[in-house]
Amino acid sequence: MEENGSTVETSGKSQRQVVLKSASINLNGKEETLSEGDVVIAAITSCTNTSNPQVMLAAGLLAKKAVEKGLTVNRKVKTSLAPGSRVVSEYLEKAGLQEYLNKLGFYLVGFGCTTCIGNTGPLNESIENAIVKNGMSVTAVLSGNRNFEARIHKNVRANYLMSPPLVVAFAIVGKVTVDLNTEPLGIGKDGKNVFLKDVWPSSDEILEAMKGSISKEMFIEKYRDLEQYNENWKNLQVPSGTTYSWDPNSTYIQRPPFFESFNPESVLEYRELKNARPLLMLGDSVTTDHISPAGSFGKDTPAGKYLIAHNVRPEDFNQYGTRRGSHEIMMRGTFANTRIKNFLVEREGGYTLHYPDRKEMSVYDASMKYVQENVPLIVLAGDQYGTGSSRDWAAKGPYLVGVRAVIAVGYERIHRSNLVGMGVVPLQFMEGDNAEKLNMDPEKPIDIIFDDGIIPGGYATIKFSEKNNGSIRQGKVIIRVDTPVEVEYLKAGGILQFVLKRLVHEK
């Protein structure tokens, strides 16, 4: 491994030296150098950005100009094209631009969710080994909607969202540590530097390409009979009956346990949560992708071990997002993001300590041990807890692994609501407080007393041990249950139970 210096301006006249790691890799028998900041994934993708014909045709036009000037995509880059609609392929072909995207490696891989949701597939083995061995920060560029940590690929730390034509441009230059206003994309077949401005299409060129390639009839034809495109879907045998016949051998769709102990007459009374253990202690801006990852997982993870035990080969694991119909997989993926930082342990990833024995294990294994011991769990967090996509499993997963309350500095709006809907109580530190300022000892049990039960804008008392001296302190937290109907959700055990109870009583 080598280190390369790169000067970066920070503010005003001040500069600092940034050391970029590099390592030797072997690509099809040829030795090359992989450096931090290099692009290893370039994807024209997403259901939204690829629905804009102007930017898609711009990508095709840029590819055409680049190919004509003799440019190629950097060999370290894995390229893909996954539009959300078949219409995109139709007008790219009609405009004569798909062939140029193909020449740069942007072949059609399918229609629908791919890189955005973690369906990136494996990288070149030599590249992936170099990243892991040296702890390198390489990049992905994509025209997608999300770029949360470890979502695009578990070993790609930096992910940049950009327009489709820029994805093509950065795939050519092969790194993000460039200024495309002043530095070239590469050297053309005439031996001269080719800059972004030399291949960037004009508005007139884009409009001209649109005129001859897009029509209303194209959309009508492609959407009129969707079944024609998939014989398997067309020939699928649909069972009859009023209820779904669960397949006990399926590892994709399983009967969820939300109603296993359902009682239409039960009402939960929130008085206290005694001897609760912190499952994790987290910082600010923990996203729903940290809580419930969407990307791939390995054979040594709890989810991977479960699938292997059920005779699923690692190459058939797929990824969390595709297996979200299985609570067994999603529970094991809860807080399993490879980049999540739990302050109860030293390393990154889905690990924690089980107390009082202080044994380090996966978050899932620790939570199941606590469940067996009948210990309620809480999560301690900083500000903007649950930011990002409003993903239901980011609330379902914590509930299913035994989390009964979260105490955070602040919440993302939708995630707070989702927690309530799943029967997890969101509590908020008083202004200026957090777990560190209160000197809370996460190794010791915490009691939560709901002073007046659950009421909108009410308060709860937390009793906890202080670090180092072990003395017992108490303080107030805000109950972030904001409306009367949310109180009813919690008393029913969650929104699912609330709705089912109403259906039962209406009969």
One Martini backbone bead per residue (centre of mass of N, CA, C, O) as a GRO file, in nm:
protein
  507
    1MET     BB    1   0.098   0.035   0.020
    2GLU     BB    2   0.018   0.371  -0.053
    3GLU     BB    3   0.084   0.735  -0.035
    4ASN     BB    4  -0.096   1.029  -0.128
    5GLY     BB    5  -0.071   1.361  -0.183
    6SER     BB    6  -0.330   1.621  -0.113
    7THR     BB    7  -0.438   1.938  -0.177
    8VAL     BB    8  -0.674   2.118   0.038
    9GLU     BB    9  -0.913   2.349   0.057
   10THR     BB   10  -1.091   2.495   0.332
   11SER     BB   11  -1.025   2.814   0.419
   12GLY     BB   12  -0.941   3.049   0.248
   13LYS     BB   13  -0.585   3.015   0.284
   14SER     BB   14  -0.619   2.750   0.402
   15GLN     BB   15  -0.438   2.437   0.431
   16ARG     BB   16  -0.438   2.075   0.375
   17GLN     BB   17  -0.307   1.758   0.409
   18VAL     BB   18  -0.400   1.480   0.212
   19VAL     BB   19  -0.402   1.131   0.257
   20LEU     BB   20  -0.390   0.890   0.001
   21LYS     BB   21  -0.463   0.582  -0.058
   22SER     BB   22  -0.289   0.294  -0.205
   23ALA     BB   23  -0.317   0.009  -0.442
   24SER     BB   24  -0.261  -0.291  -0.576
   25ILE     BB   25  -0.400  -0.433  -0.877
   26ASN     BB   26  -0.585  -0.694  -1.067
   27LEU     BB   27  -0.681  -0.662  -1.417
   28ASN     BB   28  -0.674  -0.907  -1.620
   29GLY     BB   29  -0.340  -0.922  -1.565
   30LYS     BB   30  -0.326  -0.613  -1.479
   31GLU     BB   31  -0.150  -0.368  -1.334
   32GLU     BB   32  -0.283  -0.149  -1.080
   33THR     BB   33  -0.416   0.153  -0.927
   34LEU     BB   34  -0.572   0.213  -0.617
   35SER     BB   35  -0.754   0.500  -0.507
   36GLU     BB   36  -0.863   0.733  -0.330
   37GLY     BB   37  -1.156   0.846  -0.512
   38ASP     BB   38  -1.225   0.624  -0.675
   39VAL     BB   39  -1.422   0.484  -0.920
   40VAL     BB   40  -1.632   0.169  -0.901
   41ILE     BB   41  -1.924   0.308  -0.946
   42ALA     BB   42  -2.157   0.342  -1.231
   43ALA     BB   43  -2.504   0.465  -1.225
   44ILE     BB   44  -2.787   0.449  -1.422
   45THR     BB   45  -3.061   0.537  -1.209
   46SER     BB   46  -3.388   0.522  -1.125
   47CYS     BB   47  -3.731   0.606  -1.124
   48THR     BB   48  -3.688   0.925  -1.156
   49ASN     BB   49  -3.436   1.028  -1.323
   50THR     BB   50  -3.509   0.831  -1.579
   51SER     BB   51  -3.789   1.003  -1.649
   52ASN     BB   52  -3.595   1.212  -1.790
   53PRO     BB   53  -3.525   1.267  -2.116
   54GLN     BB   54  -3.309   1.489  -2.111
   55VAL     BB   55  -3.090   1.342  -1.930
   56MET     BB   56  -3.075   1.078  -2.096
   57LEU     BB   57  -2.994   1.205  -2.366
   58ALA     BB   58  -2.745   1.346  -2.253
   59ALA     BB   59  -2.593   1.087  -2.189
   60GLY     BB   60  -2.589   0.982  -2.482
   61LEU     BB   61  -2.446   1.228  -2.610
   62LEU     BB   62  -2.191   1.217  -2.438
   63ALA     BB   63  -2.110   0.934  -2.524
   64LYS     BB   64  -2.082   0.992  -2.826
   65LYS     BB   65  -1.860   1.210  -2.806
   66ALA     BB   66  -1.655   1.040  -2.649
   67VAL     BB   67  -1.620   0.813  -2.853
   68GLU     BB   68  -1.540   0.997  -3.099
   69LYS     BB   69  -1.274   1.091  -2.922
   70GLY     BB   70  -1.167   0.810  -2.770
   71LEU     BB   71  -1.313   0.740  -2.516
   72THR     BB   72  -1.308   0.568  -2.197
   73VAL     BB   73  -1.365   0.369  -1.943
   74ASN     BB   74  -1.256   0.299  -1.657
   75ARG     BB   75  -1.147  -0.016  -1.547
   76LYS     BB   76  -1.257   0.020  -1.235
   77VAL     BB   77  -1.547   0.046  -1.350
   78LYS     BB   78  -1.883  -0.019  -1.268
   79THR     BB   79  -2.142  -0.052  -1.499
   80SER     BB   80  -2.488   0.088  -1.543
   81LEU     BB   81  -2.836   0.036  -1.669
   82ALA     BB   82  -3.154   0.138  -1.483
   83PRO     BB   83  -3.442   0.195  -1.571
   84GLY     BB   84  -3.794   0.240  -1.494
   85SER     BB   85  -3.837   0.217  -1.818
   86ARG     BB   86  -3.890   0.101  -2.145
   87VAL     BB   87  -3.900   0.377  -2.287
   88VAL     BB   88  -3.604   0.453  -2.264
   89SER     BB   89  -3.494   0.237  -2.457
   90GLU     BB   90  -3.656   0.326  -2.700
   91TYR     BB   91  -3.539   0.625  -2.732
   92LEU     BB   92  -3.238   0.552  -2.739
   93GLU     BB   93  -3.256   0.381  -2.994
   94LYS     BB   94  -3.393   0.593  -3.184
   95ALA     BB   95  -3.146   0.803  -3.132
   96GLY     BB   96  -2.870   0.631  -3.139
   97LEU     BB   97  -2.740   0.598  -2.818
   98GLN     BB   98  -2.703   0.312  -2.694
   99GLU     BB   99  -2.438   0.226  -2.841
  100TYR     BB  100  -2.260   0.431  -2.677
  101LEU     BB  101  -2.320   0.327  -2.397
  102ASN     BB  102  -2.214   0.043  -2.454
  103LYS     BB  103  -1.915   0.129  -2.521
  104LEU     BB  104  -1.903   0.232  -2.199
  105GLY     BB  105  -2.084  -0.004  -2.032
  106PHE     BB  106  -2.404   0.091  -2.049
  107TYR     BB  107  -2.582  -0.152  -1.996
  108LEU     BB  108  -2.861  -0.321  -1.977
  109VAL     BB  109  -2.998  -0.474  -1.661
  110GLY     BB  110  -3.283  -0.328  -1.618
  111PHE     BB  111  -3.602  -0.273  -1.450
  112GLY     BB  112  -3.542  -0.087  -1.167
  113CYS     BB  113  -3.416  -0.181  -0.877
  114THR     BB  114  -3.073  -0.132  -0.776
  115THR     BB  115  -2.839   0.060  -0.660
  116CYS     BB  116  -3.022   0.224  -0.464
  117ILE     BB  117  -3.088  -0.073  -0.295
  118GLY     BB  118  -2.807  -0.261  -0.335
  119ASN     BB  119  -2.803  -0.384  -0.646
  120THR     BB  120  -2.479  -0.414  -0.743
  121GLY     BB  121  -2.298  -0.622  -0.671
  122PRO     BB  122  -1.999  -0.729  -0.731
  123LEU     BB  123  -1.679  -0.671  -0.729
  124ASN     BB  124  -1.382  -0.685  -0.799
  125GLU     BB  125  -1.181  -0.879  -0.615
  126SER     BB  126  -0.925  -0.698  -0.606
  127ILE     BB  127  -1.070  -0.441  -0.518
  128GLU     BB  128  -1.209  -0.545  -0.260
  129ASN     BB  129  -0.952  -0.638  -0.112
  130ALA     BB  130  -0.815  -0.357  -0.103
  131ILE     BB  131  -1.028  -0.210   0.058
  132VAL     BB  132  -1.033  -0.391   0.312
  133LYS     BB  133  -0.729  -0.415   0.384
  134ASN     BB  134  -0.687  -0.070   0.371
  135GLY     BB  135  -0.933   0.114   0.429
  136MET     BB  136  -1.078   0.237   0.177
  137SER     BB  137  -1.201   0.538  -0.002
  138VAL     BB  138  -1.435   0.486  -0.224
  139THR     BB  139  -1.655   0.527  -0.517
  140ALA     BB  140  -1.987   0.637  -0.609
  141VAL     BB  141  -2.187   0.696  -0.905
  142LEU     BB  142  -2.530   0.831  -0.920
  143SER     BB  143  -2.884   0.867  -1.034
  144GLY     BB  144  -3.009   0.859  -0.755
  145ASN     BB  145  -3.179   0.890  -0.425
  146ARG     BB  146  -2.949   0.735  -0.257
  147ASN     BB  147  -2.645   0.770  -0.006
  148PHE     BB  148  -2.611   0.589   0.221
  149GLU     BB  149  -2.450   0.409   0.427
  150ALA     BB  150  -2.393   0.099   0.271
  151ARG     BB  151  -2.612   0.088   0.036
  152ILE     BB  152  -2.467   0.044  -0.235
  153HIS     BB  153  -2.199  -0.061  -0.075
  154LYS     BB  154  -2.035  -0.197   0.194
  155ASN     BB  155  -1.728  -0.086   0.071
  156VAL     BB  156  -1.855   0.199  -0.006
  157ARG     BB  157  -1.825   0.514   0.141
  158ALA     BB  158  -1.868   0.698  -0.124
  159ASN     BB  159  -2.168   0.874  -0.242
  160TYR     BB  160  -2.279   1.018  -0.556
  161LEU     BB  161  -2.511   1.247  -0.669
  162MET     BB  162  -2.625   1.261  -1.018
  163SER     BB  163  -2.639   1.304  -1.329
  164PRO     BB  164  -2.623   1.104  -1.598
  165PRO     BB  165  -2.392   1.257  -1.753
  166LEU     BB  166  -2.199   1.262  -1.505
  167VAL     BB  167  -2.165   0.964  -1.473
  168VAL     BB  168  -2.015   0.928  -1.738
  169ALA     BB  169  -1.783   1.123  -1.683
  170PHE     BB  170  -1.676   0.980  -1.415
  171ALA     BB  171  -1.622   0.707  -1.554
  172ILE     BB  172  -1.396   0.813  -1.732
  173VAL     BB  173  -1.203   0.948  -1.516
  174GLY     BB  174  -1.226   0.764  -1.226
  175LYS     BB  175  -1.273   1.027  -1.035
  176VAL     BB  176  -1.340   1.287  -0.773
  177THR     BB  177  -1.040   1.432  -0.763
  178VAL     BB  178  -1.173   1.664  -0.957
  179ASP     BB  179  -1.182   1.943  -1.194
  180LEU     BB  180  -1.392   1.969  -1.470
  181ASN     BB  181  -1.325   2.273  -1.546
  182THR     BB  182  -0.983   2.212  -1.568
  183GLU     BB  183  -0.993   1.903  -1.609
  184PRO     BB  184  -0.961   1.623  -1.778
  185LEU     BB  185  -1.100   1.323  -1.884
  186GLY     BB  186  -0.886   1.293  -2.128
  187ILE     BB  187  -0.741   1.133  -2.411
  188GLY     BB  188  -0.758   1.151  -2.729
  189LYS     BB  189  -0.695   1.022  -3.052
  190ASP     BB  190  -0.525   1.306  -3.107
  191GLY     BB  191  -0.370   1.370  -2.813
  192LYS     BB  192  -0.586   1.540  -2.673
  193ASN     BB  193  -0.754   1.706  -2.455
  194VAL     BB  194  -1.063   1.625  -2.279
  195PHE     BB  195  -1.339   1.804  -2.194
  196LEU     BB  196  -1.646   1.851  -2.075
  197LYS     BB  197  -1.721   2.084  -2.278
  198ASP     BB  198  -1.668   1.894  -2.538
  199VAL     BB  199  -1.930   1.682  -2.451
  200TRP     BB  200  -2.146   1.871  -2.379
  201PRO     BB  201  -2.467   1.913  -2.432
  202SER     BB  202  -2.695   2.092  -2.577
  203SER     BB  203  -3.015   2.196  -2.581
  204ASP     BB  204  -3.055   2.157  -2.887
  205GLU     BB  205  -2.960   1.862  -2.900
  206ILE     BB  206  -3.173   1.747  -2.710
  207LEU     BB  207  -3.429   1.842  -2.862
  208GLU     BB  208  -3.362   1.696  -3.128
  209ALA     BB  209  -3.365   1.408  -3.003
  210MET     BB  210  -3.663   1.418  -2.906
  211LYS     BB  211  -3.825   1.456  -3.171
  212GLY     BB  212  -3.734   1.158  -3.301
  213SER     BB  213  -3.797   0.956  -3.019
  214ILE     BB  214  -4.073   1.081  -2.900
  215SER     BB  215  -4.399   0.944  -2.802
  216LYS     BB  216  -4.713   0.869  -2.701
  217GLU     BB  217  -4.732   0.576  -2.818
  218MET     BB  218  -4.498   0.455  -2.659
  219PHE     BB  219  -4.641   0.455  -2.383
  220ILE     BB  220  -4.893   0.295  -2.454
  221GLU     BB  221  -4.753   0.035  -2.546
  222LYS     BB  222  -4.577  -0.026  -2.280
  223TYR     BB  223  -4.852  -0.004  -2.073
  224ARG     BB  224  -5.092  -0.184  -2.175
  225ASP     BB  225  -4.915  -0.480  -2.150
  226LEU     BB  226  -4.715  -0.596  -1.905
  227GLU     BB  227  -4.731  -0.918  -1.920
  228GLN     BB  228  -4.560  -0.962  -2.190
  229TYR     BB  229  -4.261  -0.938  -2.039
  230ASN     BB  230  -4.362  -1.191  -1.834
  231GLU     BB  231  -4.418  -1.520  -1.828
  232ASN     BB  232  -4.409  -1.593  -1.528
  233TRP     BB  233  -4.626  -1.390  -1.442
  234LYS     BB  234  -4.848  -1.480  -1.641
  235ASN     BB  235  -4.827  -1.801  -1.525
  236LEU     BB  236  -4.915  -1.754  -1.251
  237GLN     BB  237  -5.040  -1.913  -0.976
  238VAL     BB  238  -5.349  -1.826  -0.824
  239PRO     BB  239  -5.477  -1.846  -0.533
  240SER     BB  240  -5.749  -1.910  -0.349
  241GLY     BB  241  -5.907  -1.708  -0.113
  242THR     BB  242  -5.897  -1.511   0.197
  243THR     BB  243  -5.613  -1.637   0.258
  244TYR     BB  244  -5.288  -1.684   0.311
  245SER     BB  245  -5.056  -1.936   0.213
  246TRP     BB  246  -4.814  -2.032   0.404
  247ASP     BB  247  -4.466  -2.095   0.362
  248PRO     BB  248  -4.247  -2.257   0.575
  249ASN     BB  249  -3.992  -2.261   0.350
  250SER     BB  250  -3.971  -1.968   0.326
  251THR     BB  251  -3.723  -1.683   0.286
  252TYR     BB  252  -3.920  -1.434   0.184
  253ILE     BB  253  -4.215  -1.529   0.297
  254GLN     BB  254  -4.349  -1.452   0.621
  255ARG     BB  255  -4.506  -1.487   0.909
  256PRO     BB  256  -4.578  -1.250   1.114
  257PRO     BB  257  -4.570  -1.176   1.484
  258PHE     BB  258  -4.780  -0.938   1.563
  259PHE     BB  259  -5.045  -1.154   1.641
  260GLU     BB  260  -4.978  -1.383   1.850
  261SER     BB  261  -5.093  -1.201   2.124
  262PHE     BB  262  -5.373  -1.126   2.046
  263ASN     BB  263  -5.610  -0.893   2.217
  264PRO     BB  264  -5.905  -0.716   2.183
  265GLU     BB  265  -5.913  -0.635   2.515
  266SER     BB  266  -5.646  -0.511   2.539
  267VAL     BB  267  -5.458  -0.272   2.757
  268LEU     BB  268  -5.200  -0.061   2.771
  269GLU     BB  269  -5.014   0.036   3.061
  270TYR     BB  270  -4.822   0.324   3.123
  271ARG     BB  271  -4.583   0.337   3.394
  272GLU     BB  272  -4.325   0.132   3.351
  273LEU     BB  273  -3.963   0.077   3.286
  274LYS     BB  274  -3.775  -0.178   3.412
  275ASN     BB  275  -3.453  -0.261   3.369
  276ALA     BB  276  -3.333  -0.130   3.126
  277ARG     BB  277  -3.139  -0.183   2.829
  278PRO     BB  278  -2.890  -0.077   2.635
  279LEU     BB  279  -2.827  -0.167   2.305
  280LEU     BB  280  -2.761   0.136   2.222
  281MET     BB  281  -2.514   0.406   2.149
  282LEU     BB  282  -2.580   0.703   1.977
  283GLY     BB  283  -2.564   0.949   1.757
  284ASP     BB  284  -2.598   1.149   1.510
  285SER     BB  285  -2.767   1.088   1.221
  286VAL     BB  286  -2.943   0.834   1.226
  287THR     BB  287  -3.048   0.622   0.996
  288THR     BB  288  -3.258   0.393   0.849
  289ASP     BB  289  -3.003   0.241   0.731
  290HIS     BB  290  -2.874   0.183   1.004
  291ILE     BB  291  -3.119   0.028   1.123
  292SER     BB  292  -3.215  -0.074   0.809
  293PRO     BB  293  -3.077  -0.224   0.580
  294ALA     BB  294  -3.050  -0.260   0.199
  295GLY     BB  295  -2.820  -0.437   0.144
  296SER     BB  296  -2.581  -0.646   0.164
  297PHE     BB  297  -2.475  -0.978   0.288
  298GLY     BB  298  -2.306  -1.206   0.472
  299LYS     BB  299  -2.230  -1.528   0.602
  300ASP     BB  300  -2.143  -1.394   0.902
  301THR     BB  301  -2.415  -1.303   0.946
  302PRO     BB  302  -2.713  -1.351   1.081
  303ALA     BB  303  -2.858  -1.373   0.804
  304GLY     BB  304  -2.658  -1.570   0.671
  305LYS     BB  305  -2.681  -1.801   0.880
  306TYR     BB  306  -2.979  -1.851   0.839
  307LEU     BB  307  -2.968  -1.931   0.536
  308ILE     BB  308  -2.768  -2.162   0.559
  309ALA     BB  309  -2.956  -2.327   0.755
  310HIS     BB  310  -3.168  -2.308   0.485
  311ASN     BB  311  -3.002  -2.382   0.216
  312VAL     BB  312  -2.861  -2.110   0.131
  313ARG     BB  313  -2.669  -1.966  -0.086
  314PRO     BB  314  -2.471  -1.691  -0.105
  315GLU     BB  315  -2.551  -1.629  -0.413
  316ASP     BB  316  -2.875  -1.624  -0.294
  317PHE     BB  317  -2.927  -1.392  -0.085
  318ASN     BB  318  -2.912  -1.115  -0.177
  319GLN     BB  319  -3.106  -0.863  -0.005
  320TYR     BB  320  -3.276  -0.690   0.222
  321GLY     BB  321  -3.484  -0.551   0.031
  322THR     BB  322  -3.580  -0.834  -0.096
  323ARG     BB  323  -3.634  -0.960   0.221
  324ARG     BB  324  -3.885  -0.789   0.359
  325GLY     BB  325  -4.085  -1.055   0.392
  326SER     BB  326  -3.870  -1.127   0.626
  327HIS     BB  327  -3.835  -1.115   0.965
  328GLU     BB  328  -3.580  -1.286   1.006
  329ILE     BB  329  -3.397  -1.101   0.839
  330MET     BB  330  -3.472  -0.812   0.952
  331MET     BB  331  -3.389  -0.861   1.241
  332ARG     BB  332  -3.086  -0.935   1.168
  333GLY     BB  333  -3.057  -0.635   1.024
  334THR     BB  334  -3.079  -0.483   1.277
  335PHE     BB  335  -2.819  -0.280   1.324
  336ALA     BB  336  -2.614  -0.401   1.061
  337ASN     BB  337  -2.452  -0.181   0.971
  338THR     BB  338  -2.115  -0.136   0.877
  339ARG     BB  339  -2.126   0.196   0.978
  340ILE     BB  340  -2.217   0.175   1.249
  341LYS     BB  341  -2.202   0.361   1.573
  342ASN     BB  342  -2.139   0.203   1.876
  343PHE     BB  343  -2.037   0.316   2.198
  344LEU     BB  344  -2.010   0.020   2.335
  345VAL     BB  345  -1.801  -0.009   2.103
  346GLU     BB  346  -1.518   0.009   1.896
  347ARG     BB  347  -1.651  -0.097   1.645
  348GLU     BB  348  -1.788  -0.121   1.357
  349GLY     BB  349  -2.116  -0.210   1.345
  350GLY     BB  350  -2.336  -0.484   1.451
  351TYR     BB  351  -2.248  -0.417   1.769
  352THR     BB  352  -2.236  -0.534   2.117
  353LEU     BB  353  -2.312  -0.537   2.465
  354HIS     BB  354  -2.363  -0.767   2.716
  355TYR     BB  355  -2.551  -0.743   3.011
  356PRO     BB  356  -2.318  -0.797   3.268
  357ASP     BB  357  -2.083  -0.966   3.096
  358ARG     BB  358  -1.956  -0.803   2.841
  359LYS     BB  359  -2.035  -0.935   2.573
  360GLU     BB  360  -1.948  -0.958   2.247
  361MET     BB  361  -2.198  -0.899   1.988
  362SER     BB  362  -2.448  -0.907   1.814
  363VAL     BB  363  -2.735  -0.739   1.820
  364TYR     BB  364  -2.917  -0.981   1.783
  365ASP     BB  365  -2.800  -1.175   1.996
  366ALA     BB  366  -2.838  -0.984   2.234
  367SER     BB  367  -3.144  -0.943   2.211
  368MET     BB  368  -3.221  -1.247   2.246
  369LYS     BB  369  -3.101  -1.269   2.528
  370TYR     BB  370  -3.278  -1.056   2.659
  371VAL     BB  371  -3.548  -1.190   2.596
  372GLN     BB  372  -3.490  -1.448   2.763
  373GLU     BB  373  -3.448  -1.250   3.029
  374ASN     BB  374  -3.672  -1.025   3.030
  375VAL     BB  375  -3.538  -0.762   2.888
  376PRO     BB  376  -3.572  -0.448   2.832
  377LEU     BB  377  -3.527  -0.215   2.559
  378ILE     BB  378  -3.302   0.050   2.457
  379VAL     BB  379  -3.228   0.365   2.292
  380LEU     BB  380  -2.950   0.576   2.250
  381ALA     BB  381  -2.957   0.919   2.117
  382GLY     BB  382  -2.941   1.175   1.916
  383ASP     BB  383  -2.987   1.367   1.661
  384GLN     BB  384  -3.185   1.282   1.404
  385TYR     BB  385  -3.348   1.030   1.444
  386GLY     BB  386  -3.436   0.872   1.143
  387THR     BB  387  -3.316   0.963   0.899
  388GLY     BB  388  -3.456   0.962   0.581
  389SER     BB  389  -3.611   0.709   0.500
  390SER     BB  390  -3.950   0.583   0.538
  391ARG     BB  391  -3.891   0.296   0.696
  392ASP     BB  392  -4.062   0.041   0.843
  393TRP     BB  393  -3.818  -0.146   0.951
  394ALA     BB  394  -3.702   0.078   1.149
  395ALA     BB  395  -3.947  -0.011   1.350
  396LYS     BB  396  -3.998  -0.315   1.342
  397GLY     BB  397  -3.724  -0.430   1.422
  398PRO     BB  398  -3.689  -0.315   1.710
  399TYR     BB  399  -3.947  -0.443   1.821
  400LEU     BB  400  -3.866  -0.751   1.758
  401VAL     BB  401  -3.589  -0.715   1.950
  402GLY     BB  402  -3.712  -0.540   2.222
  403VAL     BB  403  -3.776  -0.246   2.171
  404ARG     BB  404  -3.957   0.009   2.379
  405ALA     BB  405  -3.741   0.254   2.364
  406VAL     BB  406  -3.645   0.596   2.284
  407ILE     BB  407  -3.361   0.814   2.355
  408ALA     BB  408  -3.353   1.143   2.222
  409VAL     BB  409  -3.278   1.457   2.106
  410GLY     BB  410  -3.401   1.381   1.812
  411TYR     BB  411  -3.640   1.369   1.533
  412GLU     BB  412  -3.766   1.238   1.271
  413ARG     BB  413  -4.083   1.274   1.186
  414ILE     BB  414  -4.166   0.992   1.063
  415HIS     BB  415  -4.016   0.801   1.256
  416ARG     BB  416  -4.164   0.873   1.509
  417SER     BB  417  -4.437   0.772   1.403
  418ASN     BB  418  -4.346   0.477   1.347
  419LEU     BB  419  -4.283   0.399   1.636
  420VAL     BB  420  -4.565   0.429   1.745
  421GLY     BB  421  -4.697   0.227   1.538
  422MET     BB  422  -4.502  -0.014   1.682
  423GLY     BB  423  -4.480   0.043   2.010
  424VAL     BB  424  -4.260   0.272   2.034
  425VAL     BB  425  -4.123   0.493   2.261
  426PRO     BB  426  -4.070   0.834   2.224
  427LEU     BB  427  -3.795   1.002   2.369
  428GLN     BB  428  -3.688   1.328   2.503
  429PHE     BB  429  -3.462   1.529   2.572
  430MET     BB  430  -3.386   1.789   2.720
  431GLU     BB  431  -3.276   2.077   2.661
  432GLY     BB  432  -2.920   2.014   2.644
  433ASP     BB  433  -2.948   1.711   2.653
  434ASN     BB  434  -2.771   1.399   2.714
  435ALA     BB  435  -2.609   1.119   2.793
  436GLU     BB  436  -2.335   1.259   2.844
  437LYS     BB  437  -2.424   1.507   3.020
  438LEU     BB  438  -2.565   1.302   3.235
  439ASN     BB  439  -2.371   1.058   3.286
  440MET     BB  440  -2.455   0.794   3.162
  441ASP     BB  441  -2.471   0.444   3.232
  442PRO     BB  442  -2.497   0.187   2.991
  443GLU     BB  443  -2.428  -0.063   3.194
  444LYS     BB  444  -2.692   0.021   3.331
  445PRO     BB  445  -2.988   0.029   3.437
  446ILE     BB  446  -3.312   0.166   3.331
  447ASP     BB  447  -3.567   0.383   3.439
  448ILE     BB  448  -3.919   0.431   3.342
  449ILE     BB  449  -4.148   0.693   3.436
  450PHE     BB  450  -4.490   0.753   3.392
  451ASP     BB  451  -4.638   0.995   3.551
  452ASP     BB  452  -4.929   1.009   3.347
  453GLY     BB  453  -4.858   0.837   3.145
  454ILE     BB  454  -4.987   0.862   2.819
  455ILE     BB  455  -4.931   1.190   2.689
  456PRO     BB  456  -4.939   1.460   2.519
  457GLY     BB  457  -4.650   1.617   2.616
  458GLY     BB  458  -4.532   1.460   2.827
  459TYR     BB  459  -4.373   1.300   3.112
  460ALA     BB  460  -4.066   1.145   3.218
  461THR     BB  461  -3.880   0.936   3.434
  462ILE     BB  462  -3.530   0.893   3.482
  463LYS     BB  463  -3.328   0.621   3.603
  464PHE     BB  464  -2.972   0.640   3.678
  465SER     BB  465  -2.637   0.580   3.639
  466GLU     BB  466  -2.334   0.693   3.705
  467LYS     BB  467  -2.041   0.736   3.610
  468ASN     BB  468  -1.794   0.583   3.825
  469ASN     BB  469  -1.990   0.623   4.100
  470GLY     BB  470  -2.304   0.496   4.081
  471SER     BB  471  -2.502   0.702   4.118
  472ILE     BB  472  -2.834   0.798   4.154
  473ARG     BB  473  -3.035   0.938   3.901
  474GLN     BB  474  -3.263   1.201   3.781
  475GLY     BB  475  -3.495   1.274   3.507
  476LYS     BB  476  -3.630   1.439   3.229
  477VAL     BB  477  -3.866   1.351   2.969
  478ILE     BB  478  -4.015   1.354   2.660
  479ILE     BB  479  -4.320   1.263   2.526
  480ARG     BB  480  -4.340   1.179   2.171
  481VAL     BB  481  -4.667   1.207   2.189
  482ASP     BB  482  -4.871   1.425   1.987
  483THR     BB  483  -5.145   1.255   1.988
  484PRO     BB  484  -5.430   1.090   2.077
  485VAL     BB  485  -5.405   0.855   1.865
  486GLU     BB  486  -5.120   0.765   1.959
  487VAL     BB  487  -5.212   0.662   2.229
  488GLU     BB  488  -5.393   0.437   2.111
  489TYR     BB  489  -5.175   0.281   1.971
  490LEU     BB  490  -5.011   0.206   2.226
  491LYS     BB  491  -5.244   0.067   2.386
  492ALA     BB  492  -5.273  -0.157   2.148
  493GLY     BB  493  -4.949  -0.203   2.038
  494GLY     BB  494  -5.035  -0.060   1.772
  495ILE     BB  495  -5.165  -0.004   1.458
  496LEU     BB  496  -5.237  -0.294   1.386
  497GLN     BB  497  -5.400  -0.356   1.647
  498PHE     BB  498  -5.596  -0.119   1.627
  499VAL     BB  499  -5.735  -0.205   1.363
  500LEU     BB  500  -5.819  -0.493   1.447
  501LYS     BB  501  -5.996  -0.412   1.684
  502ARG     BB  502  -6.202  -0.252   1.519
  503LEU     BB  503  -6.293  -0.489   1.342
  504VAL     BB  504  -6.393  -0.672   1.570
  505HIS     BB  505  -6.601  -0.459   1.702
  506GLU     BB  506  -6.774  -0.420   1.427
  507LYS     BB  507  -6.911  -0.716   1.415
   0.00000   0.00000   0.00000
